[in-house]
Amino acid sequence: MSTPSRVFVGRLTSLSVFDPLGDQVGRVRDVVVTFSTNRRRPRAIGLVVEVPGRRRVFVPMTRVTSVDGGQVITTGLVNMRRFEQRGSEVLVMAEILDRLVTVRDREGDYEATVEDVAIERERTRDWVISRVFVRQGAPKSHLGPFRRRRGATVLVPVEDVHGIHQAPHGQGAARLLESYDDLKAADLAEVIHDLTPQRRAQVAAALDDEKLADVLEELPEDDQVEILATLQSERAADVLEAMEPDDAADLLSELPPEQAERLLQMMDADDQADLRRLLTYEEKTAGGMMTSEPVILPPEATIAEALAVVRRAELSPALASTVYVCRPPLETPTGKFLGMVHIQRLLREPPHAPVGGILDAEIDPLLPDAPLDAVTRTLAIYNLVGIPVVDEEGALLGAVTVDDVLDHILPEDWREERHEVTSG
């Protein structure tokens, strides 16, 4: 199988990688290049390959024997140690795409945005960047699903492109995000975590509030604080409002008190009240772990109505698994908590029946000061995905779900280490 003399990185990423025996190793996610004053063209030294478990490993270009037919063939064993970018290395997809560069032209230089990069194999068998696909004009910070790019496109020799090895302050991230459009929030968070602080800020600026909120929930606390500091205060408050209340409260607790108070005052009154209440509880208690926005319905609501609510796409599987039935008001803190209904029970009952008639009222709710071990025991004993939290008067304050508990029982640095190779 022959290898094309020129391959565009945008096409290369997402291709499957196979070993000589035909077994799939993973999928290409990026290309690593280096720049040198001694070389006319930047050298492509390897691929970043995503292997099962969402771990990213480095495959040297010297191990690549074929790039053709929608797949990459490698030779020899792949080192499964997690890829760590060195100071001299640059990632094409993560760092070069969307860069603002200057293109030298016989009719005069012009500004352009890098849309893609072509690599070629030279006679020395080294892979190098040979061509750059650019679009005339500055990059857009964010492209919605129906916005079209403007400006003529042209393929130019890399020698005619100035600034490709220097990240400008105002670099966009639209092309990078398009290439990772298939990733879940947790996996996109892994990509962002591996970027430089400056590039993380640029990617955060390109994400809409809802997506950025989802990503922040999956990042380590240091990254959360760092990214939030790069946002304008108004946008930071909007992103916090879009986060799950318990995650937003955890992030606010990591900020300097003056900054946290300033952001709280910029929020909607209801969101502000919820977060202030959550911030009063100790971290590893039911109150400190709970979300103040579980699915809440009155007892007269029908099963059909309950199923319609839990179908909402923005609900996590853990939150959608349980409906909490209360007397009005239905915003936390609610009226008297009556019981809960699990989604499996909803699926077994006639749609017109009221949820108040099928309550599971045998499980005692927790008080907000219940410690972490009491929460975990209750979930385990009753095989629950979520457990209600009430005040002394029996009003529902929120619910603790199993994912909240896992966040608190795993090691503090589990987000950084979840893709490390384990010995066995």
VEXSE-74694 format. One record per residue (C-alpha): residue number from 1; x, y, z. Coordinates in nm, 2 decimals, padded with zeros to 4 digits, always signed. Example, Ala and Ser with C-alpha at 12.3 -4.5 7.8 and 13.67 -1.06 7.14 Angstrom:
% VEXSE-74694
1; +01.23; -00.45; +00.78
2; +01.37; -00.11; +00.71
% end
This chain:
% VEXSE-74694
1; +00.00; +00.00; +00.00
2; +00.15; +00.33; -00.11
3; +00.16; +00.65; +00.10
4; +00.05; +00.97; -00.07
5; +00.33; +01.23; -00.10
6; +00.12; +01.49; +00.07
7; -00.14; +01.45; +00.35
8; -00.35; +01.73; +00.50
9; -00.36; +01.72; +00.88
10; -00.73; +01.80; +00.88
11; -00.78; +01.47; +00.69
12; -00.53; +01.28; +00.89
13; -00.69; +01.35; +01.23
14; -00.97; +01.10; +01.31
15; -00.82; +00.83; +01.09
16; -00.79; +00.49; +01.25
17; -00.44; +00.36; +01.34
18; -00.35; -00.01; +01.29
19; -00.05; -00.22; +01.38
20; +00.12; -00.45; +01.13
21; -00.11; -00.74; +01.23
22; -00.42; -00.53; +01.14
23; -00.54; -00.47; +01.49
24; -00.67; -00.12; +01.56
25; -00.44; +00.08; +01.80
26; -00.65; +00.40; +01.82
27; -00.74; +00.71; +01.63
28; -00.52; +01.01; +01.52
29; -00.60; +01.33; +01.71
30; -00.31; +01.56; +01.63
31; +00.03; +01.59; +01.46
32; +00.34; +01.70; +01.66
33; +00.59; +01.94; +01.48
34; +00.90; +02.12; +01.57
35; +01.05; +02.44; +01.43
36; +01.42; +02.50; +01.39
37; +01.64; +02.78; +01.24
38; +01.85; +02.51; +01.08
39; +01.56; +02.37; +00.88
40; +01.38; +02.53; +00.59
41; +01.05; +02.35; +00.68
42; +00.90; +02.26; +01.01
43; +00.94; +01.89; +01.08
44; +00.65; +01.66; +01.17
45; +00.80; +01.42; +01.43
46; +00.49; +01.22; +01.53
47; +00.12; +01.16; +01.58
48; -00.09; +01.20; +01.89
49; -00.30; +00.89; +01.89
50; -00.61; +00.83; +02.11
51; -00.61; +00.48; +02.23
52; -00.89; +00.29; +02.42
53; -00.96; +00.46; +02.75
54; -00.93; +00.80; +02.59
55; -00.55; +00.81; +02.67
56; -00.34; +00.99; +02.42
57; +00.00; +00.84; +02.33
58; +00.28; +00.95; +02.10
59; +00.36; +00.75; +01.78
60; +00.68; +00.87; +01.60
61; +00.65; +00.94; +01.23
62; +00.94; +00.69; +01.18
63; +00.69; +00.42; +01.29
64; +00.43; +00.52; +01.02
65; +00.46; +00.30; +00.72
66; +00.15; +00.39; +00.53
67; -00.12; +00.67; +00.52
68; -00.38; +00.57; +00.27
69; -00.72; +00.42; +00.23
70; -00.86; +00.61; +00.53
71; -00.62; +00.45; +00.77
72; -00.27; +00.48; +00.92
73; -00.04; +00.17; +00.94
74; +00.24; +00.16; +01.19
75; +00.53; -00.08; +01.25
76; +00.65; -00.22; +01.58
77; +00.50; -00.17; +01.92
78; +00.34; +00.15; +02.03
79; +00.46; +00.30; +02.36
80; +00.14; +00.33; +02.57
81; +00.28; +00.59; +02.80
82; +00.06; +00.91; +02.80
83; +00.18; +01.18; +02.56
84; +00.34; +01.48; +02.73
85; +00.41; +01.78; +02.51
86; +00.77; +01.92; +02.54
87; +00.85; +02.28; +02.52
88; +00.99; +02.27; +02.17
89; +00.69; +02.08; +02.03
90; +00.38; +02.23; +01.87
91; +00.05; +02.06; +01.80
92; -00.09; +02.14; +01.46
93; -00.46; +02.10; +01.53
94; -00.45; +02.24; +01.88
95; -00.21; +02.53; +01.83
96; -00.15; +02.61; +01.46
97; -00.50; +02.60; +01.31
98; -00.67; +02.94; +01.33
99; -00.35; +03.13; +01.37
100; -00.33; +03.47; +01.20
101; -00.03; +03.47; +00.97
102; +00.12; +03.69; +00.70
103; +00.15; +03.54; +00.35
104; +00.41; +03.68; +00.12
105; +00.28; +03.74; -00.24
106; +00.42; +03.89; -00.55
107; +00.13; +04.14; -00.54
108; +00.19; +04.23; -00.18
109; +00.17; +04.06; +00.16
110; -00.17; +03.99; +00.32
111; -00.31; +03.86; +00.64
112; -00.47; +03.51; +00.65
113; -00.60; +03.25; +00.89
114; -00.45; +02.90; +00.89
115; -00.73; +02.65; +00.79
116; -00.52; +02.34; +00.74
117; -00.16; +02.22; +00.70
118; -00.01; +01.97; +00.45
119; +00.28; +01.74; +00.55
120; +00.50; +01.56; +00.30
121; +00.76; +01.29; +00.32
122; +01.10; +01.41; +00.19
123; +01.37; +01.20; +00.03
124; +01.54; +01.18; +00.36
125; +01.22; +01.01; +00.49
126; +01.15; +01.30; +00.72
127; +00.80; +01.43; +00.73
128; +00.77; +01.81; +00.70
129; +00.51; +02.08; +00.67
130; +00.52; +02.17; +00.30
131; +00.20; +02.36; +00.23
132; -00.04; +02.58; +00.43
133; -00.41; +02.62; +00.34
134; -00.51; +02.97; +00.44
135; -00.82; +03.19; +00.42
136; -00.76; +03.56; +00.37
137; -00.86; +03.77; +00.67
138; -00.84; +03.74; +01.05
139; -00.98; +03.44; +01.24
140; -01.33; +03.44; +01.39
141; -01.34; +03.38; +01.76
142; -01.65; +03.16; +01.73
143; -01.85; +03.02; +01.44
144; -02.20; +02.91; +01.50
145; -02.35; +02.61; +01.31
146; -02.49; +02.83; +01.04
147; -02.23; +03.10; +01.00
148; -02.01; +03.07; +00.69
149; -01.65; +03.16; +00.67
150; -01.55; +03.46; +00.45
151; -01.25; +03.53; +00.24
152; -01.08; +03.35; -00.04
153; -00.88; +03.04; +00.03
154; -00.54; +02.95; -00.12
155; -00.28; +02.68; -00.07
156; +00.07; +02.83; -00.03
157; +00.42; +02.70; +00.03
158; +00.51; +02.71; +00.40
159; +00.82; +02.92; +00.31
160; +00.58; +03.20; +00.21
161; +00.40; +03.20; +00.55
162; +00.53; +03.43; +00.82
163; +00.42; +03.38; +01.18
164; +00.31; +03.02; +01.17
165; +00.55; +02.92; +01.45
166; +00.43; +03.21; +01.68
167; +00.10; +03.21; +01.85
168; -00.07; +03.55; +01.82
169; -00.25; +03.69; +02.13
170; -00.58; +03.70; +01.94
171; -00.57; +03.35; +01.79
172; -00.91; +03.20; +01.73
173; -01.02; +02.84; +01.79
174; -01.31; +02.77; +01.55
175; -01.12; +02.52; +01.33
176; -00.99; +02.34; +01.64
177; -01.33; +02.30; +01.79
178; -01.47; +02.18; +01.45
179; -01.22; +01.90; +01.45
180; -01.32; +01.79; +01.80
181; -01.69; +01.83; +01.75
182; -01.75; +01.46; +01.81
183; -01.60; +01.47; +02.16
184; -01.81; +01.46; +02.48
185; -01.75; +01.74; +02.73
186; -01.53; +01.52; +02.94
187; -01.30; +01.43; +02.65
188; -01.29; +01.79; +02.52
189; -01.18; +01.89; +02.87
190; -00.89; +01.64; +02.84
191; -00.78; +01.82; +02.52
192; -00.81; +02.16; +02.68
193; -00.62; +02.05; +02.99
194; -00.32; +01.95; +02.77
195; -00.30; +02.30; +02.61
196; -00.09; +02.59; +02.71
197; -00.26; +02.84; +02.94
198; -00.28; +03.10; +02.66
199; -00.44; +02.84; +02.42
200; -00.68; +02.73; +02.69
201; -00.80; +03.09; +02.72
202; -00.85; +03.12; +02.34
203; -01.05; +02.80; +02.32
204; -01.26; +02.90; +02.62
205; -01.34; +03.23; +02.44
206; -01.46; +03.04; +02.13
207; -01.70; +02.81; +02.32
208; -02.05; +02.91; +02.39
209; -02.16; +02.95; +02.76
210; -02.34; +02.62; +02.78
211; -02.05; +02.42; +02.63
212; -01.79; +02.60; +02.84
213; -01.99; +02.53; +03.15
214; -02.00; +02.16; +03.06
215; -01.63; +02.15; +03.00
216; -01.54; +02.34; +03.32
217; -01.73; +02.08; +03.52
218; -01.49; +01.81; +03.39
219; -01.16; +02.01; +03.45
220; -00.94; +02.01; +03.75
221; -01.00; +02.30; +03.99
222; -00.68; +02.47; +03.90
223; -00.78; +02.48; +03.53
224; -01.13; +02.60; +03.62
225; -01.00; +02.89; +03.82
226; -00.74; +02.98; +03.56
227; -01.00; +02.98; +03.27
228; -01.26; +03.17; +03.47
229; -00.99; +03.44; +03.54
230; -00.95; +03.50; +03.16
231; -01.32; +03.58; +03.11
232; -01.49; +03.91; +03.14
233; -01.68; +03.92; +03.47
234; -02.02; +03.93; +03.30
235; -01.94; +03.62; +03.10
236; -01.79; +03.44; +03.40
237; -02.12; +03.50; +03.59
238; -02.32; +03.37; +03.29
239; -02.10; +03.05; +03.26
240; -02.14; +02.99; +03.64
241; -02.52; +03.02; +03.60
242; -02.50; +02.76; +03.32
243; -02.31; +02.51; +03.54
244; -02.47; +02.26; +03.77
245; -02.53; +02.45; +04.09
246; -02.31; +02.21; +04.30
247; -02.02; +02.24; +04.05
248; -02.06; +02.62; +04.04
249; -02.06; +02.64; +04.42
250; -01.74; +02.43; +04.43
251; -01.57; +02.66; +04.18
252; -01.68; +02.97; +04.36
253; -01.54; +02.83; +04.69
254; -01.20; +02.81; +04.52
255; -01.20; +03.18; +04.42
256; -01.08; +03.47; +04.63
257; -01.38; +03.59; +04.84
258; -01.39; +03.93; +04.68
259; -01.41; +03.78; +04.33
260; -01.67; +03.52; +04.43
261; -01.89; +03.79; +04.58
262; -01.86; +04.01; +04.27
263; -01.96; +03.73; +04.04
264; -02.25; +03.63; +04.27
265; -02.39; +03.98; +04.26
266; -02.39; +03.97; +03.88
267; -02.61; +03.66; +03.87
268; -02.98; +03.62; +03.84
269; -03.15; +03.65; +04.18
270; -03.27; +03.29; +04.20
271; -02.94; +03.14; +04.08
272; -02.76; +03.36; +04.33
273; -02.98; +03.25; +04.62
274; -02.92; +02.88; +04.53
275; -02.55; +02.92; +04.52
276; -02.53; +03.12; +04.84
277; -02.72; +02.85; +05.02
278; -02.49; +02.58; +04.88
279; -02.19; +02.77; +04.99
280; -02.30; +02.76; +05.35
281; -02.26; +02.38; +05.37
282; -01.94; +02.19; +05.44
283; -01.79; +02.04; +05.13
284; -01.81; +01.67; +05.22
285; -02.17; +01.67; +05.35
286; -02.50; +01.60; +05.18
287; -02.56; +01.98; +05.15
288; -02.22; +02.04; +05.01
289; -02.25; +01.77; +04.74
290; -02.61; +01.81; +04.64
291; -02.76; +01.99; +04.34
292; -03.04; +02.23; +04.41
293; -03.20; +02.15; +04.08
294; -03.33; +01.79; +04.07
295; -03.64; +01.70; +03.89
296; -03.93; +01.81; +04.11
297; -04.30; +01.76; +04.04
298; -04.63; +01.79; +04.24
299; -04.82; +01.47; +04.33
300; -05.10; +01.54; +04.08
301; -04.86; +01.55; +03.78
302; -04.92; +01.25; +03.55
303; -04.66; +00.99; +03.46
304; -04.67; +01.12; +03.10
305; -04.57; +01.46; +03.23
306; -04.29; +01.31; +03.44
307; -04.15; +01.12; +03.14
308; -04.16; +01.43; +02.93
309; -03.95; +01.61; +03.19
310; -03.69; +01.34; +03.24
311; -03.64; +01.32; +02.86
312; -03.49; +01.67; +02.86
313; -03.15; +01.65; +02.69
314; -02.98; +01.89; +02.94
315; -03.04; +01.65; +03.23
316; -02.76; +01.41; +03.32
317; -02.85; +01.04; +03.34
318; -02.82; +01.05; +03.71
319; -03.06; +01.34; +03.75
320; -03.30; +01.20; +03.50
321; -03.33; +00.87; +03.68
322; -03.54; +01.00; +03.97
323; -03.84; +01.24; +04.01
324; -03.88; +01.40; +04.35
325; -04.24; +01.47; +04.45
326; -04.32; +01.76; +04.67
327; -04.59; +02.00; +04.77
328; -04.57; +02.35; +04.62
329; -04.36; +02.56; +04.60
330; -04.16; +02.34; +04.36
331; -03.84; +02.54; +04.36
332; -03.59; +02.44; +04.63
333; -03.65; +02.48; +04.92
334; -03.99; +02.33; +04.83
335; -04.30; +02.25; +05.02
336; -04.31; +01.92; +05.21
337; -04.12; +01.64; +05.04
338; -04.35; +01.34; +04.98
339; -04.13; +01.08; +04.82
340; -03.95; +00.99; +04.50
341; -04.03; +00.79; +04.18
342; -03.77; +00.60; +03.99
343; -03.77; +00.61; +03.61
344; -03.82; +00.23; +03.58
345; -04.14; +00.26; +03.78
346; -04.26; +00.54; +03.55
347; -04.21; +00.32; +03.25
348; -04.43; +00.04; +03.40
349; -04.74; +00.25; +03.49
350; -05.02; +00.39; +03.27
351; -04.94; +00.74; +03.14
352; -05.25; +00.91; +03.28
353; -05.19; +00.79; +03.64
354; -05.06; +01.06; +03.89
355; -04.70; +01.02; +04.02
356; -04.83; +01.07; +04.38
357; -04.99; +00.73; +04.36
358; -04.66; +00.54; +04.30
359; -04.42; +00.71; +04.55
360; -04.13; +00.53; +04.71
361; -04.16; +00.69; +05.06
362; -03.98; +00.42; +05.25
363; -03.63; +00.56; +05.21
364; -03.56; +00.84; +05.46
365; -03.41; +01.15; +05.31
366; -03.08; +01.30; +05.44
367; -03.03; +01.62; +05.63
368; -02.78; +01.86; +05.48
369; -02.52; +01.80; +05.75
370; -02.51; +01.42; +05.68
371; -02.14; +01.33; +05.63
372; -02.00; +01.17; +05.31
373; -01.99; +00.82; +05.46
374; -02.36; +00.83; +05.55
375; -02.44; +00.94; +05.19
376; -02.24; +00.66; +05.03
377; -02.39; +00.40; +05.27
378; -02.74; +00.51; +05.19
379; -02.68; +00.50; +04.81
380; -02.52; +00.16; +04.84
381; -02.77; +00.00; +05.08
382; -03.07; +00.09; +04.87
383; -02.90; +00.07; +04.52
384; -02.99; +00.43; +04.45
385; -02.86; +00.67; +04.19
386; -02.98; +00.97; +04.39
387; -03.09; +01.05; +04.74
388; -03.30; +01.35; +04.86
389; -03.18; +01.61; +05.10
390; -03.43; +01.79; +05.32
391; -03.43; +02.05; +05.60
392; -03.57; +02.00; +05.95
393; -03.92; +02.09; +05.84
394; -03.91; +01.83; +05.56
395; -03.87; +02.07; +05.27
396; -03.66; +01.94; +04.98
397; -03.33; +02.12; +04.95
398; -03.18; +01.92; +04.67
399; -03.05; +01.57; +04.58
400; -02.71; +01.40; +04.59
401; -02.64; +01.18; +04.29
402; -02.39; +00.91; +04.26
403; -02.16; +01.11; +04.03
404; -02.14; +01.38; +04.30
405; -02.03; +01.12; +04.55
406; -01.77; +00.98; +04.31
407; -01.62; +01.32; +04.27
408; -01.56; +01.33; +04.64
409; -01.44; +00.98; +04.71
410; -01.18; +00.96; +04.43
411; -00.84; +01.11; +04.49
412; -00.83; +01.49; +04.44
413; -00.61; +01.46; +04.13
414; -00.81; +01.19; +03.96
415; -00.90; +01.41; +03.67
416; -00.53; +01.45; +03.59
417; -00.45; +01.09; +03.64
418; -00.75; +00.91; +03.49
419; -00.57; +00.84; +03.17
420; -00.24; +00.72; +03.32
421; -00.13; +00.37; +03.25
422; -00.19; +00.14; +03.55
423; +00.05; -00.15; +03.62
424; -00.09; -00.49; +03.63
% end
